[in-house]
Amino acid sequence: MSLLPWIDDGRPLPPARRALGPHTEAPGLVAAGGQVTVDRLEEAYRGGIFPWYSPGQPVLWWSPDPRMVLPVAEFRLSHTLKKTIRRFVRTPGCELRFDHALPVVMQHCANTPRDGQDGTWIVPEMIDAYVAWHRQGRVHSAETWVDGRLLGGLYFVQIGRMAFGESMFSHATDASKIALAALVAACRRHGIAWIDCQQNTRHLASLGAREVPRDDFLDHVARASGESGPLAWTYDPADWALLLDAPPPVAHPPADAA
């Protein structure tokens, strides 16, 4: 029987490969305890681990196997979404911004109701820690604005050439998808190959995300996080050509294909 390590702020996280296995009550759980601080977040993400817990729980640290990732070269842009983006780009008052209102984006992600979810894991201390990490250049937001109103967006972590998607919200049809598409386009420009999606959802899979073995994910994070990445995120309208004018991605075979 595996025992879950309990950590305090002076003890490092265990390696992600020591997470609880598939036949336990919490597959992918690495450790519990400590606080969500900037230094701890830096340690965790470089090791392929992220915090995820509910109000009243101790901090829980996770690294699921397999891991859901979005290879930016495989992003699926539907014909309908492509038309929506083209209309968005040419419509006065429609703007895509990076890092304009990250704390607000996080609040919206925390407060927007979601099917099948009761409450949120984006607790106040989580917001405080990620906003502090944002001031150090690690956390960013992609935001969809219409006539001065923030209607959708997402926030993500970036270390080197590795991006870790966190959460997204939408207060208008396709507003979050536009922000994600802009992030994918910017990642292509910056040479960032994968966006971590943490866990499998049907919505992410429909956009081209897929599961990879945790060992492959950890190897990729170790390599990509050590490379030189963007120092700042800015919106460049020319990035849309990297999506709208690109050929459709080649379908990736299932992991268990012969």
C-alpha positions, -999 to +999 in steps of 0.1 A: +000+000+000+014+034-010+015+061+016+009+097+005+038+120+015+029+149+037+052+179+031+058+212+048+072+244+033+108+233+040+105+199+023+108+194-015+080+178-035+086+141-043+093+133-079+062+131-101+069+095-110+062+086-074+025+097-077-002+073-065-009+047-092-039+039-113-054+014-088-055+038-059-082+062-047-064+092-061-043+083-092-017+109-099-017+125-065+020+132-056+018+148-021-003+169+002+005+199+025+025+231+024+014+263+009+010+276-026+039+300-030+058+313-059+089+292-051+068+261-046+050+267-079+083+271-098+095+238-083+062+220-090+058+230-126+094+223-136+087+188-122+055+183-140+033+188-109+005+212-103-018+221-073-054+213-074-077+212-043-110+224-029-117+249-001-112+233+032-087+207+019-049+208+023-030+217-008-029+187-031-001+182-056-008+162-088+009+147-118-016+124-137-006+096-160-014+099-188-011+136-193-034+156-216-014+180-239-023+201-269+005+199-295+001+233-311+008+218-346-023+196-341-047+223-330-080+218-348-096+249-361-131+242-373-146+259-403-171+277-381-144+290-356-122+301-385-151+322-398-156+336-363-120+346-359-119+363-393-150+383-384-135+391-350-103+404-365-120+428-389-147+441-366-140+474-349-140+472-311-129+435-310-095+431-295-072+403-283-049+413-254-023+395-234-017+402-197-040+432-196-062+419-167-048+387-154-064+389-119-098+396-134-094+366-158-086+344-128-116+357-109-139+350-139-124+315-142-131+309-105-166+323-106-180+311-139-204+282-134-194+249-151-215+219-159-207+190-135-187+212-111-198+224-077-175+252-065-140+260-077-104+249-071-092+285-079-093+295-042-082+330-030-048+319-019-043+303-054-052+336-071-028+355-048+001+331-056-004+331-093-008+369-095+025+371-075+041+347-100+027+368-128+047+397-115+078+376-120+068+369-156+057+333-153+019+336-155+000+352-184-034+357-197-050+358-232-081+379-233-110+385-257-124+420-255-154+435-273-162+472-270-141+475-239-157+445-222-137+413-212-159+385-226-136+355-224-100+344-218-077+320-202-045+320-181-014+299-184+021+294-170+051+297-192+086+284-183+111+285-211+094+270-242+068+251-222+033+264-217+009+251-190-028+259-196-047+265-164-083+276-169-106+295-192-139+312-192-164+325-217-192+351-213-200+351-250-201+324-277-166+313-287-149+340-266-126+316-248-119+296-281-107+329-297-083+334-268-071+298-270-066+301-308-045+333-302-024+315-276-018+286-300-008+310-328+016+329-304+031+296-293+038+287-329+056+320-333+076+314-302+085+278-310+065+264-281+054+229-291+031+218-263+004+233-241-002+213-210-039+206-205-035+185-173-065+162-176-086+148-204-119+164-214-140+160-245-138+197-253-100+197-253-099+165-273-121+181-299-096+209-303-067+185-309-055+177-274-044+141-267-030+120-239+007+112-236+025+089-211+036+109-181+072+099-187+071+115-221+055+146-207+082+149-179+110+145-205+094+172-227+090+196-197+126+190-186+139+198-221+115+227-230+116+245-197+154+248-200+152+265-234+150+302-239+114+313-243+095+346-248+102+373-222+069+390-229+036+381-245+021+406-270-006+403-295+005+404-331-024+403-357+001+386-381+000+356-358-035+347-371-020+337-405-001+309-386-036+294-380-060+307-407-036+301-436-020+269-424-029+235-438-051+213-415-031+192-391-023+156-399-044+133-377-024+117-350-028+079-346-041+066-312-014+058-287-023+021-289-023+019-326-002-009-341 
